[in-house]
Amino acid sequence: MKSLLKFILLCTSSLMMAQTKSFEVKYISESIILDGQLNESSWSKAKPATDFWNYFPTDSLQAKQQPVIKMLFDDTNLYIGIRVNAPGNEFIVPSLRRDFRAGGSDNITLLFDTFNDGTNAFIFGSNPEGVQREMLLSGGGTELRGFNMAWDTKWRNETVAHDDHYISEWIIPLSAFKYREGETKWRFNSYHFDTQDNENNTWVRIPQNQFIFNLAFMGDMIFEKPLGKSKSPISIIPYVNELVGKDYESDTPSSSDFKYGGDVKMTINNSLNLDLTINPDFSQVEVDQQVTNLTRFEVSLPERRQFFIENSDLFNDFGNARDSNPFFSRRIGIATDLDGNNIENDIIAGVRLSGKLNNNMRIGILNMQTAEDKTNEIATTNNALITAQYKLFKRSNISLMFINKQATKDYDFTSSDDRYNRVFGIDYRLASEDNTWTGKYYFHKSFSPNVNSNDLSFGASTEYNSRNYNIRLSGLFVGDNFRSDLGFIRRTDIFKINPQFTRNFWPKKGPLQKHSFSITPIFIWRPELNFENSDYTIISRWEGSLQNTANLNFEMFNRFIHLYDEFEPTGVEDATPLPIGDYYATTIGASYRSDRRKIFNFSINPSFGQFFNGNIFTLNANLNYRIQPYFSTSIQLNYNNINLPNPYSDAKLWLIGPRIDITFNKNLFWATFLQYNNQQDNFSVNTRLQWRFAPLSDLFLVYNDNYFVDNVFAPKTRSINLKLTYWLNI
């Protein structure tokens, strides 16, 4: 009898998962007052989306606290009314700052696949305090890097919290979305984080071996009448920026710099974005988080500049993100001075067209002109990229791209090898309907002066993802002469394979919610040296997710590195570099991340073992404390104790980054970020006051200070920056 009941339950569950959930979005003429009450008569007539399923800690039960989502629309707006039920009113809201992260807090998030292609989605969310977040999701929701939280758009909400629930009422202009005129349905899903019951829930049931935001698992929101052509506003975003600073290294007098410019955003036929920028100010009011780099290779940092954000996957998602990415937008606006240092290179103007041409075709066109800097022998340069993506099958696509970087004037200091650089490529991304099979396959060729051979990059990756097994077969080749000046290429002349095998386990009892064993062998050969093995790393890892949302893992790295050039990893001045030769190392590490729902939470990651011809002990930690929702502080700690035999240098490398964030209300914020990094001989202070005086319009007052720390505590640079941006829709 028990076996029969289990069989019936399994069949019923499978049938429910196979059926597409849907609800109707009613067309209204009644005005909706945004007050978090949902007391207009139209709300009572709207059919709800409910019956949420558990995603965590299990995916086989329905949610204890069922959210109820209703939607209405007219010719201008989409109206959303949400009741989020809860066992009490002890909600976790860490901050009042917009674009919060969902993990460890109470919130409700909605995903809209407006082109019904399972590839991209608009995401909106809110928490019990009515703090908003919006972002874009690309790549079908198969990778964490598909999230882009830098995207902004204007919308409004009002949230009222009660003893056992909160009501959230939203008005999102239809112009915030991109969609086809005459569309009658969008694919839709929602996920809900309930910290009091310790549950993460989704409207459409998603298996735990997939991400909670995976776009393969969605239902339908069906509009009562076809959508008309949205009258998208033209957004004009001017800025003014006054900076006063002093460079103590050059011992020059204090200087000031006044800049102005702006962006224009407009929509063409509901589905194409046209972005224009003139004299943009791409200086960031929030500084990048520094890293300790013990490798021989450059480190990439994420793009935060708003101009490059929407439809960014059309431009950035080519090749291999780690080893051979032909377009890395942070290259634009940065150049190298005569001493080899990265400096800001002014952008004169730029244009960007991106979006859907029809149901199956997306295009992207980017063109930006950077200014000359004769003092540093930097040429004025045109940076261009053209891409096209065609949908295949349900969720797969094939893409073409052409990149061109070219000096637009002749200079005596420009070598013939640097006159231009071009890359042509084709990529195919595989995604099965249920996301069990995914893959990426690409072929790229570069064109540079005086180069006629060995200028290819190609790779392939196929992944099988089931509840109990994850298997990946992948590899790539980067030719010795392959070059992409607008890309991120870690190194050339490599043939690499990096398969992975993971076995997942799902305990029915005990503190573990899930645990897994995985092994990842990574081997690299040098084709130009008769395929000599230059590197390998074998990663063995056990990972465990606990019922209380904490995580624990143990890992071992077995490494081999052949140095073809001398290398000094510590950064100690005048240190003796390690000689050319073979190096073997084994390191063992562990990591633990505590329950992020607690007011004090932390993560810690110690490791120890061999490092080239010596030893290393590493400790990474992050401590977080909050007095919600107004105050939070954290300390990032990275410590590396490197011991090498004589005559090579030992080093104790510290990177310490305390951060304080005060959110006085939803419009006034004060953040301070300190960073001490003795590898870069720098102590920095970044403190900024932000007043959001109108939607997406800000006044920033920013103070930056940098000091030497190794031998004497002395100032490097200091600046005060006043920046005003205003988002005007006409």
TORKE-464045 format. One line per 2 residues: number of its first residue (from 1); for each residue x, y, z of C-alpha. Coordinates in Angstrom, 2 decimals. Example, Ala and Ser with C-alpha at 12.3 -4.5 7.8 and 13.67 -1.06 7.14 Angstrom:
% residues 2
1 = 12.30 -4.50 7.80; 13.67 -1.06 7.14
END
This chain:
% residues 730
1 = 0.00 0.00 0.00; 2.82 2.45 0.86
3 = 4.48 1.74 -2.48; 1.20 2.34 -4.30
5 = 0.67 5.66 -2.49; 4.20 6.75 -3.34
7 = 3.62 5.84 -6.99; 0.35 7.81 -7.11
9 = 1.99 10.83 -5.43; 4.89 10.71 -7.87
11 = 2.57 10.53 -10.90; 0.43 13.37 -9.55
13 = 3.46 15.54 -8.90; 4.87 14.84 -12.36
15 = 1.53 15.70 -13.97; 1.32 18.97 -12.04
17 = 4.85 19.90 -13.10; 4.05 19.08 -16.74
19 = 0.99 21.35 -16.84; 1.62 25.03 -17.55
21 = 0.25 27.23 -14.79; -1.46 30.42 -15.87
23 = -3.60 33.31 -14.70; -5.40 36.17 -16.41
25 = -4.34 39.83 -16.34; -7.54 41.85 -16.63
27 = -7.78 45.08 -18.62; -9.19 47.97 -16.59
29 = -10.35 51.54 -17.02; -10.62 52.21 -13.28
31 = -7.93 54.34 -11.67; -5.69 52.57 -9.15
33 = -4.57 54.55 -6.12; -1.12 53.43 -4.98
35 = -1.63 52.99 -1.22; -0.93 49.34 -0.41
37 = -4.64 48.68 0.31; -5.91 46.84 -2.82
39 = -9.41 48.16 -2.08; -10.43 49.12 -5.64
41 = -13.16 46.93 -7.11; -10.88 45.76 -9.95
43 = -8.65 43.92 -7.48; -11.54 41.80 -6.24
45 = -12.27 40.68 -9.81; -8.67 39.76 -10.65
47 = -7.79 36.08 -10.69; -4.78 35.32 -8.47
49 = -1.53 33.48 -9.05; -1.00 31.36 -5.95
51 = -0.28 27.74 -4.97; 3.47 28.31 -4.47
53 = 5.83 25.35 -4.14; 8.79 24.89 -1.84
55 = 12.22 25.25 -3.38; 14.12 25.18 -0.06
57 = 14.44 23.20 2.17; 12.57 20.72 -0.05
59 = 11.00 20.85 -3.51; 8.23 18.30 -2.94
61 = 5.80 20.26 -0.74; 3.69 23.37 -1.15
63 = 4.65 26.54 0.70; 3.40 27.01 4.25
65 = 2.74 30.71 3.66; 1.07 31.20 0.29
67 = 1.63 34.55 -1.49; -1.28 35.79 -3.60
69 = -0.40 37.80 -6.72; -2.95 39.70 -8.79
71 = -2.33 41.74 -11.94; -4.27 44.34 -13.92
73 = -3.28 46.51 -16.87; -4.40 49.43 -18.96
75 = -2.85 51.14 -21.97; -0.03 52.63 -19.89
77 = 0.76 50.54 -16.82; 0.93 47.07 -15.36
79 = -0.62 47.01 -11.86; 0.45 44.33 -9.40
81 = -1.13 43.62 -6.03; 0.58 41.11 -3.74
83 = -0.39 39.70 -0.37; 2.57 37.94 1.24
85 = 1.45 35.86 4.20; 3.76 35.21 7.15
87 = 3.62 33.44 10.53; 4.37 36.74 12.31
89 = 5.75 40.22 11.79; 9.41 39.58 12.64
91 = 10.53 40.36 9.10; 14.20 40.64 8.15
93 = 14.96 43.83 6.22; 18.72 44.49 6.43
95 = 18.67 47.88 4.66; 16.52 50.54 3.05
97 = 18.89 50.81 0.08; 17.47 50.03 -3.34
99 = 18.60 46.89 -5.21; 18.96 44.72 -2.12
101 = 20.07 41.09 -2.39; 17.39 38.50 -1.76
103 = 19.37 35.99 0.31; 18.85 36.14 4.08
105 = 15.91 38.58 3.95; 12.13 38.61 3.46
107 = 11.08 39.59 -0.06; 8.94 38.75 -3.06
109 = 10.44 38.80 -6.58; 8.69 38.61 -9.97
111 = 10.27 37.49 -13.25; 8.82 38.50 -16.65
113 = 9.92 36.77 -19.86; 8.22 39.23 -22.21
115 = 9.38 37.58 -25.45; 8.51 34.04 -24.30
117 = 11.93 32.73 -25.30; 13.25 31.40 -21.98
119 = 16.44 33.42 -22.46; 16.04 36.86 -20.87
121 = 13.79 38.33 -18.19; 12.96 41.57 -16.42
123 = 13.00 41.16 -12.63; 11.25 43.33 -10.03
125 = 11.09 42.80 -6.31; 10.12 44.36 -2.99
127 = 10.35 43.62 0.73; 8.10 44.35 3.76
129 = 9.47 47.90 3.97; 8.66 48.58 0.32
131 = 12.30 48.79 -0.77; 12.50 48.21 -4.51
133 = 14.88 46.19 -6.63; 15.02 45.65 -10.36
135 = 17.49 43.79 -12.53; 17.96 42.00 -15.82
137 = 18.56 38.28 -16.24; 20.24 36.73 -19.27
139 = 21.48 33.32 -20.32; 18.23 31.59 -19.37
141 = 18.97 31.82 -15.66; 21.53 29.02 -15.82
143 = 24.38 30.98 -14.21; 24.71 33.43 -11.34
145 = 26.63 35.81 -13.58; 23.47 36.20 -15.68
147 = 22.15 38.68 -13.10; 22.74 42.37 -13.82
149 = 21.74 44.48 -10.84; 23.10 47.75 -12.27
151 = 20.03 48.18 -14.50; 17.55 50.86 -13.40
153 = 14.08 51.87 -14.49; 11.30 54.01 -13.04
155 = 8.42 52.29 -11.26; 6.50 52.82 -8.02
157 = 5.29 50.73 -5.15; 3.64 51.09 -1.75
159 = 3.91 48.40 0.90; 2.03 48.09 4.21
161 = 3.15 45.51 6.81; 0.63 43.83 9.13
163 = 0.92 41.31 11.97; 0.76 38.20 9.79
165 = 1.30 39.50 6.24; 2.29 42.47 4.14
167 = 0.54 44.01 1.15; 2.65 45.33 -1.71
169 = 1.06 47.35 -4.52; 3.10 48.13 -7.64
171 = 2.68 50.30 -10.70; 5.18 49.47 -13.45
173 = 4.93 51.47 -16.69; 4.63 49.16 -19.67
175 = 7.42 51.23 -21.18; 9.78 49.71 -18.58
177 = 9.47 46.40 -20.46; 10.39 45.46 -24.00
179 = 7.78 43.35 -25.84; 6.04 42.90 -29.16
181 = 2.97 44.94 -29.98; -0.12 42.72 -30.02
183 = 1.33 40.20 -27.54; -1.27 38.27 -25.54
185 = 0.89 36.50 -22.94; 4.21 36.68 -21.14
187 = 5.97 33.84 -19.38; 6.08 34.50 -15.64
189 = 7.37 33.17 -12.36; 7.88 34.45 -8.84
191 = 10.01 33.47 -5.88; 9.35 34.30 -2.25
193 = 11.81 34.23 0.67; 10.16 33.58 4.04
195 = 12.76 33.86 6.80; 10.40 33.05 9.69
197 = 9.39 29.66 8.29; 12.84 29.24 6.73
199 = 11.41 28.63 3.26; 12.19 29.74 -0.27
201 = 9.16 29.23 -2.53; 8.34 29.54 -6.23
203 = 5.04 29.88 -8.08; 6.09 27.34 -10.72
205 = 7.77 24.38 -9.13; 11.54 24.26 -9.74
207 = 13.73 21.25 -8.91; 16.51 22.01 -6.44
209 = 19.25 21.01 -8.86; 18.34 24.15 -10.87
211 = 18.68 27.79 -9.84; 15.59 29.38 -8.29
213 = 15.56 31.93 -11.13; 15.89 29.43 -13.98
215 = 13.78 30.56 -16.94; 13.06 27.03 -18.13
217 = 10.42 26.76 -15.38; 7.76 29.42 -15.86
219 = 4.01 29.76 -16.23; 1.93 32.18 -18.29
221 = 0.30 35.50 -17.52; -2.42 35.91 -20.14
223 = -3.59 39.43 -21.02; -7.34 39.89 -21.44
225 = -6.70 41.88 -24.63; -3.60 42.21 -26.82
227 = -0.98 44.69 -25.69; -0.85 47.88 -27.69
229 = 2.15 49.88 -28.71; 3.66 51.36 -25.58
231 = 4.41 55.05 -25.72; 7.90 54.78 -24.32
233 = 9.28 58.04 -22.99; 12.58 59.47 -24.07
235 = 14.82 59.50 -21.00; 17.37 62.29 -20.77
237 = 19.94 61.79 -18.00; 22.29 64.78 -17.74
239 = 25.02 65.09 -15.13; 27.39 67.71 -13.76
241 = 30.48 66.77 -11.80; 32.90 69.02 -9.96
243 = 36.05 67.38 -8.61; 38.77 69.04 -6.56
245 = 41.86 66.98 -5.81; 45.58 66.84 -5.20
247 = 48.22 64.36 -6.35; 50.87 64.23 -3.63
249 = 53.14 61.85 -5.59; 53.76 64.41 -8.32
251 = 53.79 67.27 -5.78; 51.62 69.41 -8.02
253 = 49.20 72.11 -6.81; 45.60 71.21 -6.14
255 = 43.51 71.02 -9.29; 39.84 71.07 -10.16
257 = 37.91 69.47 -12.97; 34.38 70.41 -14.00
259 = 32.63 67.99 -16.36; 29.17 67.80 -17.81
261 = 27.42 65.55 -20.26; 24.73 62.95 -20.24
263 = 22.86 60.03 -21.73; 19.70 59.69 -23.77
265 = 17.64 56.49 -23.72; 14.77 55.78 -26.08
267 = 12.80 52.78 -27.31; 12.17 51.93 -30.96
269 = 9.08 49.82 -31.74; 8.72 48.54 -28.16
271 = 11.65 46.13 -28.44; 14.82 48.03 -29.41
273 = 16.81 50.29 -27.12; 18.75 53.25 -28.45
275 = 21.28 54.70 -25.99; 23.32 57.81 -26.71
277 = 26.05 59.29 -24.54; 27.99 62.54 -24.88
279 = 31.05 63.28 -22.77; 30.05 60.62 -20.25
281 = 31.38 60.65 -16.71; 32.21 57.01 -16.07
283 = 33.98 57.71 -12.78; 32.38 55.58 -10.11
285 = 31.18 57.14 -6.88; 31.62 53.69 -5.37
287 = 35.16 52.33 -5.66; 35.96 48.80 -6.79
289 = 36.61 46.20 -4.13; 40.32 45.40 -4.22
291 = 41.65 41.85 -4.43; 44.91 40.15 -3.48
293 = 46.39 38.70 -6.66; 48.95 35.89 -6.23
295 = 48.72 34.73 -9.85; 50.60 35.73 -12.99
297 = 47.43 36.98 -14.64; 45.19 40.03 -14.74
299 = 42.02 40.12 -12.64; 38.70 41.19 -14.20
301 = 36.23 43.38 -12.31; 32.48 43.65 -13.02
303 = 30.93 46.34 -15.23; 28.75 48.81 -13.30
305 = 28.31 51.63 -15.81; 24.65 52.08 -16.69
307 = 25.30 52.78 -20.37; 26.55 49.20 -20.95
309 = 23.92 47.37 -18.90; 20.67 46.66 -20.76
311 = 20.96 43.71 -23.18; 24.59 43.37 -22.06
313 = 24.54 39.64 -22.83; 24.33 40.54 -26.54
315 = 27.80 42.11 -26.26; 29.57 40.38 -23.38
317 = 28.45 36.75 -23.59; 30.88 35.53 -26.25
319 = 33.66 33.01 -25.88; 34.78 31.86 -22.46
321 = 34.25 34.33 -19.60; 37.35 33.22 -17.71
323 = 39.94 32.59 -20.41; 38.92 34.13 -23.72
325 = 36.21 36.79 -23.64; 36.57 38.86 -26.85
327 = 34.58 41.84 -25.54; 35.02 43.22 -22.02
329 = 33.30 46.61 -21.83; 35.55 47.92 -19.04
331 = 38.34 48.19 -21.62; 36.54 51.20 -23.10
333 = 37.50 54.37 -21.23; 40.75 52.91 -19.87
335 = 44.20 53.17 -21.45; 47.82 52.62 -20.46
337 = 50.20 55.51 -19.74; 53.93 55.58 -20.51
339 = 54.72 53.83 -17.22; 52.34 50.96 -17.93
341 = 49.67 52.14 -15.46; 45.95 52.04 -16.26
343 = 44.48 55.55 -16.46; 41.10 56.98 -17.43
345 = 40.75 57.70 -21.14; 37.98 60.23 -21.84
347 = 35.09 59.07 -24.01; 33.90 61.71 -26.48
349 = 30.58 60.09 -27.39; 28.92 56.77 -27.96
351 = 25.82 55.10 -29.40; 24.31 51.74 -28.59
353 = 21.37 49.98 -30.29; 20.19 46.66 -28.86
355 = 17.14 44.46 -28.61; 14.68 42.36 -30.63
357 = 14.02 42.74 -34.35; 11.42 39.98 -34.33
359 = 10.48 36.88 -32.38; 13.74 35.09 -33.21
361 = 16.32 37.79 -33.94; 18.19 40.13 -31.56
363 = 20.83 42.65 -32.62; 23.41 44.79 -30.88
365 = 25.42 47.71 -32.27; 27.93 49.64 -30.16
367 = 30.19 52.49 -31.29; 32.26 54.70 -28.98
369 = 35.00 57.22 -29.69; 37.72 57.79 -27.11
371 = 39.85 60.93 -26.92; 43.54 61.33 -27.67
373 = 46.10 61.92 -24.93; 49.36 62.90 -26.61
375 = 51.17 63.31 -23.29; 50.72 59.58 -22.62
377 = 50.93 58.63 -26.32; 47.30 57.48 -26.45
379 = 45.57 57.72 -29.82; 41.98 58.75 -30.41
381 = 40.27 55.45 -31.10; 37.01 54.10 -32.45
383 = 35.62 51.11 -30.56; 32.86 49.23 -32.36
385 = 30.96 45.97 -31.96; 28.16 44.48 -34.06
387 = 26.30 41.37 -32.93; 23.29 39.33 -34.03
389 = 21.61 36.49 -32.16; 19.12 34.05 -33.70
391 = 16.89 31.79 -31.61; 16.98 28.07 -32.36
393 = 14.57 25.46 -31.01; 12.93 26.33 -27.67
395 = 15.72 28.07 -25.74; 18.96 27.74 -27.72
397 = 20.54 30.42 -29.91; 23.36 31.10 -32.34
399 = 25.24 34.43 -32.35; 27.62 36.30 -34.65
401 = 29.86 39.18 -33.66; 32.38 41.55 -35.23
403 = 34.66 43.76 -33.11; 36.81 46.60 -34.43
405 = 39.21 48.81 -32.47; 41.07 51.28 -34.66
407 = 43.02 54.51 -34.26; 41.29 57.22 -36.30
409 = 44.34 59.47 -36.68; 47.98 58.86 -37.55
411 = 50.52 59.48 -34.82; 54.28 59.15 -34.76
413 = 54.06 57.19 -31.51; 51.59 54.57 -32.84
415 = 53.33 51.39 -33.97; 52.16 49.60 -37.08
417 = 51.04 46.64 -34.95; 48.57 48.83 -33.06
419 = 46.79 50.47 -35.98; 43.78 48.19 -35.62
421 = 42.51 44.98 -34.05; 39.45 43.06 -35.26
423 = 37.72 39.90 -34.14; 35.04 37.87 -35.91
425 = 33.22 35.09 -34.09; 30.31 32.68 -33.99
427 = 28.84 31.21 -30.77; 26.16 28.58 -30.17
429 = 24.46 28.31 -26.80; 22.53 25.12 -26.07
431 = 19.69 25.01 -23.53; 17.19 22.16 -23.50
433 = 13.56 22.88 -22.66; 13.93 21.63 -19.06
435 = 17.56 22.78 -18.74; 18.87 19.25 -18.26
437 = 21.31 19.83 -21.11; 23.21 23.09 -21.55
439 = 26.28 23.98 -23.55; 28.42 26.66 -25.16
441 = 30.40 26.30 -28.40; 32.36 29.08 -30.11
443 = 34.88 29.85 -32.86; 36.68 33.24 -33.02
445 = 39.36 34.66 -35.31; 41.30 37.87 -34.78
447 = 42.78 40.17 -37.44; 45.81 42.32 -36.60
449 = 48.56 43.96 -38.66; 51.44 41.65 -39.62
451 = 49.68 38.55 -38.23; 48.61 35.80 -40.61
453 = 48.46 32.60 -38.57; 47.70 31.05 -35.18
455 = 45.10 33.73 -34.43; 42.12 31.52 -33.51
457 = 40.22 30.87 -30.30; 37.59 28.14 -30.01
459 = 35.98 26.11 -27.30; 33.17 23.73 -26.37
461 = 31.30 22.90 -23.18; 28.43 20.44 -22.68
463 = 26.75 19.97 -19.31; 24.24 17.42 -18.07
465 = 22.35 18.48 -14.94; 19.99 16.07 -13.18
467 = 18.86 15.86 -9.58; 21.66 13.50 -8.55
469 = 24.38 14.12 -11.13; 26.06 17.07 -12.79
471 = 28.54 16.19 -15.54; 30.47 18.69 -17.65
473 = 32.80 18.10 -20.59; 34.59 21.25 -21.69
475 = 37.76 22.59 -23.25; 39.17 25.47 -25.27
477 = 42.06 26.61 -27.45; 43.59 30.10 -27.64
479 = 46.20 30.59 -30.36; 49.50 32.31 -29.62
481 = 48.64 35.23 -31.92; 44.96 35.55 -30.98
483 = 44.36 39.10 -29.86; 41.32 41.09 -28.76
485 = 42.20 44.58 -27.53; 38.62 45.08 -26.31
487 = 38.50 41.68 -24.62; 39.73 39.86 -21.56
489 = 42.27 37.21 -22.59; 44.11 35.74 -19.62
491 = 46.82 34.15 -21.76; 47.42 32.82 -25.25
493 = 48.95 29.61 -26.65; 46.88 27.26 -24.51
495 = 44.85 24.11 -25.03; 42.75 23.50 -21.93
497 = 40.32 20.85 -20.74; 38.28 21.26 -17.55
499 = 35.63 18.56 -17.13; 33.67 18.22 -13.90
501 = 31.77 15.42 -12.19; 29.39 16.07 -9.25
503 = 27.25 13.64 -7.27; 24.41 15.19 -5.22
505 = 22.81 13.64 -2.14; 19.50 14.68 -0.55
507 = 19.24 13.44 3.06; 15.74 12.83 4.42
509 = 16.80 13.55 8.02; 19.45 15.43 9.92
511 = 21.00 18.93 9.71; 22.07 18.61 6.07
513 = 19.58 19.70 3.43; 21.92 18.68 0.59
515 = 25.52 17.65 0.13; 27.68 16.77 -2.85
517 = 31.08 15.46 -3.91; 32.78 16.83 -6.99
519 = 36.06 16.48 -8.82; 37.33 18.99 -11.40
521 = 40.56 18.20 -13.27; 41.96 21.20 -15.18
523 = 44.84 20.57 -17.60; 46.59 23.11 -19.83
525 = 49.05 22.42 -22.65; 51.16 24.78 -24.83
527 = 50.53 23.98 -28.53; 53.51 26.04 -29.71
529 = 55.80 23.98 -27.46; 54.77 20.58 -28.82
531 = 51.80 20.50 -26.45; 53.97 20.57 -23.35
533 = 51.87 20.33 -20.17; 52.26 23.75 -18.52
535 = 49.67 23.55 -15.73; 47.21 21.30 -14.06
537 = 44.90 21.66 -11.08; 42.79 18.84 -9.67
539 = 40.06 20.13 -7.38; 38.34 17.69 -5.01
541 = 35.44 19.18 -3.06; 32.69 18.26 -0.63
543 = 29.90 20.83 -0.19; 27.04 20.79 2.27
545 = 23.95 23.00 2.60; 22.39 23.00 6.05
547 = 18.72 23.19 6.95; 19.31 26.57 8.66
549 = 20.64 28.03 5.33; 24.31 27.82 6.40
551 = 26.90 26.27 4.08; 30.00 24.18 4.75
553 = 32.59 22.76 2.38; 36.02 21.13 2.32
555 = 38.34 21.13 -0.67; 41.78 20.02 -1.81
557 = 43.81 21.46 -4.68; 46.62 19.47 -6.32
559 = 48.57 21.82 -8.58; 51.41 21.75 -11.06
561 = 52.83 24.90 -12.66; 55.73 25.26 -15.06
563 = 57.09 28.81 -15.03; 58.35 29.90 -18.44
565 = 59.48 33.25 -17.06; 60.70 34.36 -13.67
567 = 57.83 35.26 -11.35; 57.67 37.12 -8.05
569 = 54.30 36.38 -6.36; 54.59 38.41 -3.15
571 = 54.95 41.94 -4.53; 57.80 42.67 -2.09
573 = 60.06 45.39 -3.46; 63.40 44.14 -4.88
575 = 62.47 40.53 -4.03; 64.24 37.73 -5.87
577 = 61.83 36.18 -8.39; 61.19 32.47 -8.56
579 = 63.24 30.84 -11.34; 61.95 29.09 -14.44
581 = 61.02 25.49 -13.70; 58.45 23.01 -12.38
583 = 56.48 23.52 -9.16; 54.08 21.12 -7.43
585 = 51.74 22.08 -4.61; 48.89 20.65 -2.56
587 = 46.59 22.87 -0.47; 43.68 21.94 1.76
589 = 40.91 24.35 2.73; 37.50 24.65 4.30
591 = 34.80 27.29 4.32; 31.74 28.01 6.40
593 = 29.00 30.59 5.87; 26.64 31.08 8.77
595 = 22.89 31.72 8.73; 22.47 35.10 7.01
597 = 19.14 35.67 8.74; 20.97 36.43 12.00
599 = 21.84 40.03 12.87; 25.46 38.89 13.14
601 = 26.58 36.50 10.43; 29.92 35.59 8.97
603 = 31.84 33.51 6.48; 35.32 32.09 7.04
605 = 37.65 30.26 4.67; 41.07 29.06 5.94
607 = 43.47 27.05 3.78; 47.06 25.88 4.04
609 = 49.60 23.94 2.04; 52.39 24.31 -0.48
611 = 52.97 27.41 -2.59; 55.51 27.09 -5.42
613 = 58.70 26.03 -3.55; 57.41 27.12 -0.13
615 = 54.27 27.15 1.99; 51.21 29.35 2.42
617 = 48.48 29.91 4.96; 45.43 31.86 3.78
619 = 42.47 33.17 5.75; 39.49 34.83 4.09
621 = 36.68 36.08 6.29; 33.69 38.38 6.14
623 = 31.90 39.58 9.28; 28.50 41.28 9.06
625 = 26.38 43.02 11.68; 23.19 45.04 11.27
627 = 20.71 47.09 13.23; 17.91 46.76 10.74
629 = 16.93 48.49 8.64; 19.06 51.59 9.23
631 = 22.59 50.43 9.97; 24.87 47.68 8.72
633 = 28.58 47.12 8.87; 30.91 44.49 7.53
635 = 34.60 43.68 7.54; 36.28 41.89 4.67
637 = 39.56 40.19 5.67; 42.08 38.51 3.40
639 = 45.37 37.34 4.91; 48.14 35.42 3.11
641 = 51.23 34.26 4.99; 53.77 33.15 2.38
643 = 56.97 31.40 3.44; 59.55 30.76 0.71
645 = 63.10 29.40 1.16; 66.09 31.73 0.88
647 = 66.92 33.75 -1.14; 63.22 34.30 -1.97
649 = 61.06 36.64 0.07; 58.48 35.82 2.71
651 = 55.40 37.98 2.86; 52.45 38.66 5.10
653 = 49.83 40.18 2.82; 46.83 41.89 4.36
655 = 43.69 43.14 2.67; 41.23 44.57 5.18
657 = 38.06 46.32 4.10; 35.63 47.65 6.72
659 = 32.38 49.00 5.31; 29.68 51.05 7.08
661 = 26.28 51.64 5.48; 23.66 53.92 7.01
663 = 20.27 54.21 5.33; 18.43 57.09 6.99
665 = 15.39 56.42 4.80; 14.68 55.24 1.25
667 = 16.19 58.40 -0.22; 19.19 59.34 1.96
669 = 22.21 57.07 2.36; 25.70 57.37 3.77
671 = 28.31 54.73 3.02; 31.99 54.53 3.99
673 = 34.42 51.95 2.64; 37.99 51.66 3.92
675 = 40.59 49.42 2.29; 44.04 48.54 3.59
677 = 46.14 46.62 1.06; 49.84 46.25 1.78
679 = 50.41 44.32 -1.49; 49.49 47.51 -3.36
681 = 51.02 49.75 -0.68; 47.73 51.54 -0.23
683 = 45.21 52.61 2.37; 42.09 54.15 0.87
685 = 39.01 55.93 2.18; 35.84 56.27 0.15
687 = 32.93 57.93 1.91; 29.87 59.17 0.09
689 = 26.58 60.81 0.93; 23.78 60.06 -1.55
691 = 20.49 61.92 -1.71; 17.93 60.45 -4.10
693 = 15.89 63.64 -4.52; 13.74 62.23 -7.35
695 = 13.28 58.77 -8.91; 16.68 57.56 -10.16
697 = 18.06 61.10 -9.70; 20.90 61.57 -7.23
699 = 23.18 64.10 -5.62; 26.49 62.57 -4.47
701 = 29.10 64.10 -2.23; 32.15 61.84 -2.30
703 = 35.47 62.05 -0.46; 38.39 59.85 -1.58
705 = 41.77 59.55 0.14; 44.73 57.27 -0.59
707 = 47.90 56.75 1.46; 51.20 54.87 1.24
709 = 51.48 52.32 4.05; 54.67 50.25 3.61
711 = 57.45 52.49 4.89; 55.74 55.67 5.93
713 = 52.09 56.64 6.25; 51.93 59.46 3.73
715 = 49.21 60.73 1.38; 49.08 59.70 -2.30
717 = 45.97 61.38 -3.67; 42.96 63.15 -2.21
719 = 39.76 64.41 -3.81; 36.29 65.74 -3.11
721 = 33.65 65.08 -5.73; 30.19 66.64 -6.08
723 = 28.08 64.91 -8.70; 24.48 65.53 -9.75
725 = 22.48 63.24 -12.06; 18.87 63.76 -13.05
727 = 16.60 61.27 -14.86; 14.02 63.15 -16.94
729 = 11.33 61.37 -18.97; 9.71 63.37 -21.77
END
